[in-house]
Amino acid sequence: MQTSTTKVFIELLITGFGGLIWMILIVFGIGGVELESVLEKEYSNLFLFPISGIAYIFGILIDRTGYQLLRKREGKNMAMVFENQNDKHEQVTIQQMIIFIAHSSERLSSKIDYNRSRLRLCRSWILNFLLITISIIVYLICIKTKHSGTLVVVSVVSLILCISSYAIWSILSKDYYINIISSYNNLKAMEANNKKV
């Protein structure tokens, strides 16, 4: 349980630091603060503690926002995978399958947790990459900088990564439910064989 909690904490921190990037760019752009002047300064390591705390909160907000925005799409992906599962499993729900797997195999349960973690990270960074692209544009509109060419390139790369993340998330979303069905079927088959023996 502790390991799982630690993984989620790190996952939210990674997401949150991405959120800090676009938030800082927007605030600096609107406030007229040049990014170079801030980056050139030296900061104490103690500065990382409040920054990490803010990043963690940002991570939670971005994760929940990403979930709400893509919930319908994920539901459609799940429906595509599970369209025939009612006939095979007598209306077994996804939650019931996950609980059964968790009680039956620690290895398969850990694999499902890992797949879900990848799915959440990818989903959150769709939003992060999109907002980084927008924040760079806002920054360039508000502030004239000698690094404008570099920032334009970064914004284009960020937009490409946003589109790529969405495509990968869609694939991972389907694979996540396919793996659950596969794990459930295999464990049920093993259970049936053990009963025969």
Disulfide bonds with the S-S distance in Angstrom:
none
